[in-house]
Amino acid sequence: MDLTICVLGLLALIVDGIRCQGVYAPPTVRIIHSGHACNVEEERHTERVYTIREGETLELTCLVTGHPRPQIRWTKTAGSVSDRFQDSSVFNETLHIAKIQRTQGGRYYCKAENGLGSPAIKSIRVDVYYLDDPVVTVHQSIGEAKEQFYYERTVFLRCVANSNPPVRYSWHRGREVLTQGSDKGVEIYEPFFTQQGETKILKLKNLRPQDYANYSCIASVRNVCGIPDRSVIFRLTNKTASPSIKLLVEDPIVVNPGQTVSLVCITTGGEPPPILTWVSSNDSLPQRSVVKGGTLTLPAITSDEAGVYSCVASNNVGNPAKKSTTIVVRALKKGRFWITPDPYHNDDHIQIGREVKISCQVEATPPEELTFSWLKNGRALRSSERMVITQTDPDISPGTTNLDIIDLKFTDFGTYTCVAALKGGGIPEISIDVNISSTTVPPLFFSFLVPPNLTVPRGKSPLVAREGDTVELECLVSGKPKPIILWSRADKEAPMPDGSMQMESYDGVLRIVNVSREMTGSYRCQTSQYNGFNVKPREAIVELIVQYPPTVEPVFMEMRQGLGRPVVMTCRVLRAHPSRVLRFEWLLSNRLLHAGAFDAQRDETEYTIRSLNRDGWGEYTCNVINEAGAGKCTFQVTGKAYPPEFYYDTYNPLWQNRPRVYGFKLQWTQMNPNAVDRIVAYRLGIRQMGLQRWWEQEIPVDGTINKGELMTHNLTELIKPESYEVRLTPITRFGEGDSAIRIVTYSGEFHCSFEEEPICMFTQDKNDDFDWTRHSAATRDTKYTPNTGPSGDHSGSKQGFYMYIETSRPRKEGDQARLISPFFNVAPKNPYGITNPPAYCFGFFYHMYGKHIGTLNAFLKQKGQTASEGLVWSLSGNQGDRWKQAKVSIHPTSSFQVVLQGIRGPGIEGDIAIDDITLEEGECRDPPPNLSAKALSTSCHIWLLCVTLVLTLLEGQR
């Protein structure tokens, strides 16, 4: 008997049959907030501002509708550049930021899209409020003594605090409040760069004995967001003075790598005692540095840690004191050499009897410590009339030495060595060898000092390679000494394979591993003046052609089709090199179906299955082949049905059949139902979260499913408060299709915000005088009822929906509109009756603003009761231009509905609105006070409950 009543109760909630008609819908978006909002306001163009205190939790929820279920993405603009959220996305309905910081303020966007229509986008501006501790700084007037604040000196106390919103300041001297005009010796400035009414600077004119006191600055944002005031105290005495310091180190400090460096800074004056800090020109101190008091220690210093280090002393009096020193770390870097022929003769050759210059360059730190020496065949070489050594040359780069050999002779053959060193020692020397030697020398030409020349070997340009190969671009370089070769792109401003704009080669070969199609083009090889001749550069061009297999589309495509229908597969060539495609071949699971030459007039090839059968299901491959390889299109031909799409936007009621179980209405549409054979059934699997076992059953389908058709199935015997994983799989002649999975979670709560047209299965009473109207403030026409009705839904959104009664003509006083909820089931009656009826908390928000407001009533309507309805809540008259909440506990003894009745008042300015209706299990907690004299009292509720219980007991005894 109990089971029968249960089933009848469930059937009362749904439309007969397994499915009803639904439609696909584009997405809509609404942003609501939770977390710790201080305030939510409307900006122009219906944008919203969400105010939150720094350190609180930001939680924004993107409420979306639409079918299929839209995909959600959160993005952010504005805010700080260092805020990493602005270049990332959050794919979740709820955006959660714990301990929000001031840099994370800005505009947040929620974007929803499901492939239908345009994406829906809403934004909300987040304003983070904060107030830092104020800082007081003290200054003397310009031109006066800086050491101490003597009598008859004018000083300024400036108070600054970072805040949002702008801060307001007040000054106190001891316990005395200082205001403009309260003391002739005090002036309070309102600088032009602050907001009107704010005070920052306190001027003390011609210091008096009473001016030496404790001054406190109080910064306030007027308790906005609950932020308390902040204060700071400064003690002004006749000894107050700005800081002065001294560095007990030299400037600069020159050290070798690996040494430990200690910088000592001491204070020589200042009251209050200054605080010492160290800063570096490298933005931050080295990670291994140690600061102890005024001493900075840099252990095992490296070249990267060289720079300017500053000691800063501050006591908020006058300007901070700053002393700096430069740390120089000795270093010698790799040297270069080059040879310059006789500059007085227009000849790139070096000849006997003429001048030749050998130049040597080294980068040194510090450059003034750099010294050079020259050796010939290992022996020291001194400057003479024919061999002139120049330590520095103003016409060339610094750190350079030259050896000029005048009137070159055969006896000058040998090895010349340039040696670079630093005066301070401790750094290894750098030596560079230049060989000038020969066994036979023509009478006029020095054959072993030959200017460079570049050529490309025969057959090496153009160079043809396949993508993925390793290639070597080659330029033959001649000349003595042989110069470095510089490689770069010649046809476009593009980087080389290693990412740089230029690559060096000592043998004239550029090696490229795993060459790609983007590397096709012209490459320039060019001689460098370094480690070679200082003459006009020589260059040559090498062409590289990279062949690659055809690029085709689609790379992979799934094609679903029913039996007996045609299937056309097309493989298109996008690009290839060589572009002349040789042939194509179609295969089914490695079995050749068709092959041939590719038509040069077309860029695609097709394969057609005239009538698909079971043997035709499988993976089809099209290989398009050229000299470099093959491009492959893959088609997966199947008769599998597409997955179902769960329908989220329709209210899914929870049925309380018995105290410990609940039910759920599962709704879905079928993706592309006509693409494959007719779906004959669905396999439903369900398992409790955390368990392994699935319970399965088949849901038969009669007839053909249309696109957008809404399917329905009731899940029963679900245990409170467990959650369940539900799997739904379509079945055709092919077999099982793709599954869809969703989670069913027990909430114990019914909630309706009227955002969707079905209005959560509420219905209009057919026997009333007029209907409730679903509307939003953004589209509602208020010209007939000015200044009445809400300016937004309960959450404050102008786009949000609510229900209201329109009291304009032809409505007249006393007309009523009734909105009836769906049925809610409770535990069925037993022969002994219900001794402890369940409790539910019925709540809603109402807006009753206008001089003609009538009455809003709420009724409990129980199934099978002799009394038709019981009044549980009532309110009449103007309640102000704001939303208020109503809550009332109800104790039904059988399946029940709630009814909201709006009664028209004496005039047109009497629109009543309702929103966010909830029904929760259990007694109401902290119900809002009802100050209306016409509202029912708690004793009335209890009396109605008693009558209901007596009638139930009498009926059970019959």
RAMOLIN-V589081 format. One record per backbone hydrogen bond with DSSP energy under -1.0 kcal/mol. CO is the residue of the C=O (numbers start at 0). NH is the residue of the N-H. E is the energy in kcal/mol with one decimal. If there is no record, write none. Layout:
CO;NH;E, CO;NH;E
This chain:
0;4;-2.1, 1;5;-2.3, 2;6;-2.7, 3;7;-2.5, 4;8;-2.2, 5;9;-2.2, 6;10;-2.5, 7;11;-1.2, 9;12;-1.8, 17;711;-3.5, 19;709;-1.4, 24;66;-1.7, 27;64;-1.7, 29;62;-3.4, 31;60;-3.0, 38;50;-2.9, 40;48;-2.7, 43;46;-1.4, 46;42;-5.0, 47;124;-3.3, 48;40;-2.2, 49;126;-2.6, 50;37;-3.4, 51;128;-3.0, 52;55;-2.1, 55;99;-2.7, 56;35;-1.5, 57;96;-2.8, 58;33;-2.6, 59;94;-3.3, 60;31;-2.6, 62;29;-1.8, 64;27;-1.5, 66;24;-2.0, 70;112;-1.8, 72;110;-2.7, 73;89;-1.6, 74;108;-2.9, 79;82;-1.3, 82;85;-1.3, 83;86;-1.1, 84;87;-1.7, 89;73;-2.6, 89;91;-1.1, 92;61;-2.8, 94;59;-2.1, 96;57;-3.0, 99;54;-3.0, 100;103;-1.9, 101;104;-1.3, 102;79;-1.7, 105;125;-3.5, 106;76;-2.3, 107;123;-2.1, 108;74;-2.2, 109;121;-2.0, 110;72;-2.1, 111;119;-2.6, 112;70;-2.9, 119;111;-2.8, 121;109;-3.0, 123;107;-2.8, 124;49;-3.9, 125;105;-2.3, 126;51;-2.3, 128;53;-2.9, 129;163;-2.3, 134;159;-2.0, 136;157;-3.2, 137;317;-4.8, 138;155;-3.0, 140;143;-1.5, 147;149;-1.1, 152;206;-2.4, 153;140;-1.6, 154;203;-2.7, 155;138;-2.4, 156;201;-3.3, 157;136;-2.5, 159;134;-2.5, 161;131;-2.9, 163;129;-1.7, 167;219;-2.5, 169;217;-2.8, 170;177;-2.2, 171;215;-2.4, 172;175;-2.3, 175;172;-2.8, 178;181;-2.1, 182;185;-1.9, 184;204;-2.2, 186;202;-3.4, 188;199;-1.4, 190;193;-1.5, 194;197;-1.9, 199;158;-1.6, 200;188;-2.8, 201;156;-3.1, 202;186;-2.3, 203;154;-1.9, 206;151;-1.5, 207;210;-1.6, 208;211;-1.4, 210;212;-1.2, 212;235;-2.6, 213;173;-2.7, 214;233;-3.3, 215;171;-2.1, 216;231;-1.6, 217;169;-1.6, 218;229;-2.5, 219;167;-2.7, 220;223;-1.2, 222;225;-2.0, 223;226;-1.9, 229;218;-3.4, 231;216;-2.3, 233;214;-3.2, 236;239;-1.2, 240;270;-2.1, 243;267;-2.9, 243;268;-1.3, 245;265;-2.5, 252;327;-3.3, 254;329;-2.9, 255;258;-1.7, 258;300;-2.9, 260;297;-3.4, 262;295;-2.9, 263;247;-2.6, 265;245;-2.4, 268;243;-1.8, 270;240;-1.9, 274;313;-1.8, 276;311;-3.1, 278;309;-2.7, 281;283;-1.3, 285;288;-1.5, 289;296;-2.9, 291;294;-2.0, 293;264;-1.7, 294;291;-2.6, 295;262;-3.2, 296;289;-2.4, 297;260;-2.3, 300;257;-3.0, 301;304;-1.2, 302;305;-1.4, 306;326;-3.0, 307;280;-2.2, 308;324;-2.3, 309;278;-2.3, 310;322;-2.1, 311;276;-2.3, 312;320;-2.2, 313;274;-2.4, 315;137;-3.0, 320;312;-2.9, 322;310;-3.1, 324;308;-3.0, 325;252;-3.3, 326;306;-1.6, 327;254;-2.7, 330;364;-2.4, 335;360;-2.5, 336;530;-4.2, 337;358;-3.0, 338;533;-3.3, 339;356;-2.3, 341;344;-1.3, 344;346;-2.4, 349;445;-1.6, 350;353;-1.7, 353;407;-2.7, 355;404;-3.1, 356;339;-2.8, 357;402;-2.6, 358;337;-1.6, 359;400;-2.7, 360;335;-2.4, 362;332;-2.8, 364;330;-2.1, 365;368;-1.4, 366;369;-1.5, 368;422;-1.8, 370;420;-2.2, 372;418;-2.9, 373;380;-2.9, 374;416;-2.8, 375;378;-1.7, 378;375;-2.8, 385;405;-3.3, 386;383;-3.3, 387;403;-2.9, 389;401;-2.3, 392;395;-1.5, 398;361;-2.4, 400;359;-2.7, 401;389;-2.5, 402;357;-2.6, 403;387;-2.3, 404;355;-1.9, 407;352;-2.3, 408;411;-1.7, 409;412;-1.7, 413;435;-3.3, 414;376;-3.3, 415;433;-2.7, 416;374;-2.4, 417;431;-2.4, 418;372;-1.8, 419;429;-2.2, 420;370;-2.7, 421;424;-1.2, 429;419;-3.3, 431;417;-2.7, 433;415;-3.1, 435;413;-5.3, 444;446;-1.2, 445;448;-1.6, 449;479;-2.1, 452;477;-2.5, 454;475;-3.2, 456;459;-2.0, 462;544;-3.1, 464;546;-3.7, 465;468;-2.4, 468;514;-2.8, 470;511;-2.8, 472;509;-3.3, 475;454;-2.1, 477;452;-1.7, 483;527;-2.1, 484;504;-2.3, 485;525;-1.8, 486;502;-2.2, 487;523;-3.2, 491;493;-1.8, 495;498;-2.5, 499;495;-3.9, 502;486;-3.3, 504;484;-3.1, 507;474;-2.4, 509;472;-2.9, 511;470;-2.4, 514;467;-3.2, 515;518;-1.7, 516;519;-1.4, 520;543;-2.7, 521;489;-2.5, 522;541;-2.8, 523;487;-1.8, 524;539;-2.1, 525;485;-3.3, 529;483;-1.0, 531;338;-2.5, 532;534;-1.5, 537;526;-2.5, 539;524;-2.5, 541;522;-2.7, 542;462;-3.2, 543;520;-2.2, 544;464;-2.6, 546;466;-2.8, 547;576;-1.8, 550;573;-3.5, 550;574;-1.1, 552;571;-2.9, 554;633;-1.1, 556;635;-2.7, 558;637;-2.4, 561;564;-1.4, 564;611;-2.3, 566;608;-3.4, 568;606;-2.4, 570;604;-2.2, 571;552;-2.2, 574;550;-3.4, 576;547;-2.0, 582;624;-2.6, 583;595;-2.0, 584;622;-2.6, 585;592;-3.3, 585;593;-1.4, 586;620;-2.8, 587;590;-1.6, 590;587;-2.4, 593;585;-3.7, 595;583;-2.7, 598;601;-1.4, 602;572;-3.5, 604;570;-2.8, 606;568;-2.8, 608;566;-2.6, 611;563;-3.6, 612;615;-1.6, 613;616;-1.2, 617;636;-2.7, 618;588;-1.9, 619;634;-3.1, 620;586;-2.9, 621;632;-2.5, 622;584;-1.5, 623;630;-2.9, 624;581;-1.6, 624;582;-1.6, 628;625;-2.8, 630;623;-2.8, 632;621;-2.7, 633;556;-1.8, 634;619;-3.3, 635;558;-2.8, 636;617;-2.2, 637;560;-2.1, 640;737;-2.4, 642;670;-1.1, 644;668;-2.4, 654;656;-1.4, 657;660;-1.4, 659;719;-2.1, 661;717;-2.3, 663;714;-3.5, 665;712;-2.2, 666;646;-2.7, 667;710;-3.8, 668;644;-3.3, 671;674;-1.4, 679;700;-2.4, 680;730;-2.4, 681;698;-3.3, 682;728;-2.0, 683;696;-2.0, 684;726;-3.1, 685;694;-2.8, 686;724;-2.8, 687;690;-2.2, 694;685;-2.2, 696;683;-3.3, 698;681;-2.1, 705;708;-1.9, 709;19;-3.2, 710;667;-1.8, 712;665;-3.0, 714;663;-2.5, 717;661;-2.8, 718;721;-1.6, 722;688;-2.5, 723;743;-3.2, 724;686;-1.9, 725;741;-2.0, 726;684;-3.1, 727;739;-1.9, 728;682;-3.1, 729;736;-3.1, 730;679;-2.3, 730;680;-1.1, 734;731;-2.5, 739;727;-2.5, 741;725;-2.9, 743;723;-2.7, 747;920;-1.5, 749;918;-2.1, 751;916;-2.3, 755;758;-1.9, 757;760;-1.4, 758;761;-2.1, 762;819;-3.2, 764;767;-1.0, 772;803;-2.3, 774;801;-2.2, 775;779;-1.4, 784;787;-1.2, 792;795;-2.0, 796;792;-2.4, 797;777;-2.2, 801;774;-2.6, 802;913;-3.0, 803;772;-3.0, 807;810;-2.0, 811;814;-2.1, 814;903;-3.0, 815;768;-2.1, 815;769;-1.4, 816;901;-2.7, 817;764;-2.3, 818;899;-2.5, 819;762;-2.8, 823;895;-2.9, 829;832;-2.6, 838;921;-3.1, 839;889;-3.0, 840;919;-2.2, 841;887;-2.2, 842;917;-2.9, 843;885;-3.2, 844;914;-1.9, 845;883;-2.4, 846;912;-2.2, 847;878;-3.5, 849;852;-1.3, 853;876;-1.9, 854;902;-2.9, 855;874;-1.7, 856;900;-2.7, 857;871;-2.8, 857;872;-1.4, 858;898;-2.2, 859;869;-2.1, 860;896;-2.9, 861;864;-1.1, 869;859;-2.7, 872;857;-2.6, 874;855;-2.9, 879;881;-1.9, 883;845;-2.8, 885;843;-2.1, 887;841;-2.7, 889;839;-2.5, 894;862;-3.4, 895;823;-2.6, 896;860;-3.0, 897;820;-2.4, 898;858;-2.7, 899;818;-2.4, 900;856;-2.9, 901;816;-2.4, 902;854;-1.4, 903;813;-2.2, 907;909;-1.8, 908;851;-2.7, 911;804;-2.1, 912;846;-2.3, 913;802;-2.2, 914;844;-2.6, 916;751;-2.3, 917;842;-2.6, 918;749;-2.8, 919;840;-3.1, 931;934;-1.1, 936;940;-1.6, 937;941;-2.3, 938;942;-2.3, 939;943;-2.4, 940;944;-2.3, 941;945;-2.5, 942;946;-2.2, 943;947;-2.3, 944;948;-2.5, 945;949;-2.5, 946;950;-2.4, 947;951;-2.0, 948;952;-2.3, 949;953;-2.4, 950;954;-2.1, 951;955;-1.9, 952;956;-1.1
